[in-house]
Amino acid sequence: KPETLEEQLKYISENGYQTIYIDEMDDLYKYEKPVALTFDDCFVYFYDNAFPLLKKYNQKATIFIITDYINGENYLTEEQLKEIADSGLVKIESHTKTHNYLDEMTYEEQVTEAVESKERLEAITGQEVTVYCYPSGRYNDETLDIIDDYYDFGLEMLGGICNTDNLEDYYHIPRIYANRSMTLSMFASYLSQSNVSVEY
């Protein structure tokens, strides 16, 4: 809900957390309390409700777009995506072409999903697309082989706090699902685990 998101963004901005893009995972040393806000699917409601709040609180987010849905009913238009990308607050990344389960596709179908979605988003925004978000968190070994050629990061659906010390690679980045029933205190509890330790 917009009011819940605003409450969360207000808490982030007032408590010293620093929102980052997913493609900044290699640069965590620049931050003390980084938090990556991600939005999947992103129907027009993101543009109408979330985008104005990100601008109001000057917070960054990464959104994942299903490219076959662009310009469709209740979905974001190319013009809206360009405006969002040009804002400097939102990175637009791939959520495939069709949002179908990758682990049920042939190798060739998966290549099409990965490559054509990336190419279309880059044509719209003029910005490089480097993050791939697996629909419903489903993928297989072929998925990983393919995106290794085209992307730098792969995002899972669930999994909890991301600890870079324990990450095997950047194609298995876990996330916490901030669902509609998450209280602000629970949200704050997750945020409190954000810290960057730098060893010299």
Order of alpha helices (4+ residues) and beta strands (2+ residues): alpha-beta-beta-beta-alpha-beta-alpha-beta-alpha-beta-alpha-beta-alpha
